[in-house]
Amino acid sequence: EHSSQFDLEDESQSDSLTNTQSDANVSWSFIEMCVASSASFGISFVWALEFTLVTPFFRQILHTNTHTTHILWILGPVSGLIVAPSVGWLSDRCTLPFGRRRPFILIGTLAAIISMFTFAFSPIISPSHSLLVSSIAFGFLDVSLNASMWPLRALLADVVQPHQQHSIQASAAMLSAAAELSASLYIASIHQPVTKIRSIITCAAFVLSVTCFISLYKCTEPEFIQKPIKLFPQNDSQNSSQAFSQNESIQEENMRSKWTQCCGLPSNFLSVAVVFGLSWFAWFTCMPYLSSWMGTYVFHGDPSSSSSESVLLYERGVAVYSGANALKSLLCLLISSVYPHLIQSFGSKYILAISFLVFSVLLTTAAYLHHVWVAVSVVSLLAIASVATHTIPFALVAAWFPEERAFYLGILNVFSVIPQIIDTLYTGFIASKFGEPFLFLIGSIWALSASIFALYSLPDRATELSYLSTT
């Protein structure tokens, strides 16, 4: 049923795979993959601190209300909507001696460090406009992390063979889980972490700079020679044989054409991207607000209360969330270590479908049960869906589109960013009217939709393995 949808013998794609294998003709060991993926640790360490501390920082330090806090989260998705595909397109065509990917990783890392310090020190930089300064810095932080993250994913895919795509993504996921674990334990060990955000940011900047340096040193890129690339080689709805030359005189026209023909993206890419997008509709109804939910609904605290006891209860909830997130990270480490073997046994379709079904059940549980141990269990078991979301789609896209990896990974990011923007527009209103747990019910519906669509649209195990065996 799916063999016609996933035209695996497309000649242009086979040519592309042959062209790129010369750059990755030696299999890497697991240790080498982990060293190359070091930057994933630093970037995920920063993300983990952001999702844990940003909402409490805005509410407790800058005294914003719930609706304003939710709206501010739109800055990150908007930046990702523009940055990821643009940086990916530029990276695919970069001819600097330093490499195609590494210049963007380096610049993004430096910009992220500057943005983090600006965010944390905004009350000192401009006491009367601290909300404006911190909001701008928050937006630039996401821009910088996106500018580093997507070229990094393409770089990791460049240095291994197609049959190792799931393995390199698993190693990156393990380091990301280790980063989340480290960040969670770090936050949990600090009394009133929101008030000590400046020292926390200093630590994050150090971790990010060191890990990115290791990846840049390990992943030596060969010189990139531009050659013609066919765009959308598996386009079913339009004439896929039409290609654009990659020479400089029509690069701008090429870029516009890609954006205008997004509705004609390859069918196999769209199948993965839609599942990915549906999962992000679910993630962004809960992920930015879990720490605040733990403090408010589970521990019954209030960060804006005049009662010091109520504020302490809220901060205790944030600390417990960090501990639960540490357990989640441990589970992510375990799941990431076995996930490539599960893919070999069952295929991506069923692993994604089961993971998102579990995700739906967990969000439904969180909406109704607010006992401490139930809440801790829910946050911990989110590891199942987290690993599936952050590994399988990227491995599939990286293997299917080797010549345009960074661009297609950037477009894949668009399918996560648009749900984030849409979610941000309504989550604040729903939270203020019905409470944040109601958002989890909405998220459970999105997660269930992702599970069903994965079963319906993704290729079966035999088709997926036959594709990788041809590369």
Secondary structure, 3 states (H helix, E strand, C coil): CCCCCCCCCCHHHHHHHHHHHCCCCCCCCHHHHHHHCHHHHHHHHHHHHHHHHHHHHHHHHCCCCHHHHHHHCCHHHHHHHHHHHHHHHHHHHCCCCCCCCHHHHHHHHHHHHHHHHHHHCHHHHCHHHHHHHHHHHHHHHHHHHHHHHHHHHHHHHHCCCHHHHHHHHHHHHHHHHHHHHHHHHHHHCCCCHHHHHHHHHHHHHHHHHHHHHHHHHHCCCCCCCCCCECCCCCCCCCCCCCCECCCHHHHHHHHHHHHHCHHHCCHHHHHHHHHHHHHHHHHCCCHHHHHHHHHHHHCCCCCCCCCHHHHHHHHHHHHHHHHHHHHHHHHHHHHHHHHHHHHHHHCHHHHHHHHHHHHHHHHHHHHHCCCHHHHHHHHHHCHHHHHHHHHHHHHHHHHHCCCCHHHHHHHHHHHHHHHHHHHHHHHHHHHHHHCHHHHHHHHHHHHHHHHHHHHHHCCCHHHHHHHHHCC
